[in-house]
């Protein structure tokens, strides 16, 4: 892959909890040699023991715990045990904007990056974008364009420019217009 994209392309690997410790170590060494930026979720999310060993053995930063049990309150032990080099979260799995900002500030206190995961749908993507613009320790915006059932709530979705960048919205509030007509059309029931 490195040969195909060249030396200037930043590469990261998200293994989605696929490996045993031994396989994660082998893959980690291989992608270190290919100058990948980080190695995301190589082990089962709850495997703090083997994450600690993996962080000790590899030079490539390990990014994990987007699904940490306890969310904000489950994060400090991972930092203190040095079981991750980069924290991961998003508004949906971290419990909202405020808990994600708390996780990012906790990471900042330890001089650790907190890279924000994709939102999974249009509105969560906007919320994640606002968090990223408010924290100093996130370098990338992970964005999967929302399609089908995940494309809801906005008149126009976030756009990525020709250079691969997303820009801060300039309109008030969220910066994106809520598609109230769609929401009314799709409403099943209103609870009062």
Order of alpha helices (4+ residues) and beta strands (2+ residues): alpha-beta-alpha-beta-alpha-beta-alpha-beta-alpha-alpha-beta-alpha-alpha
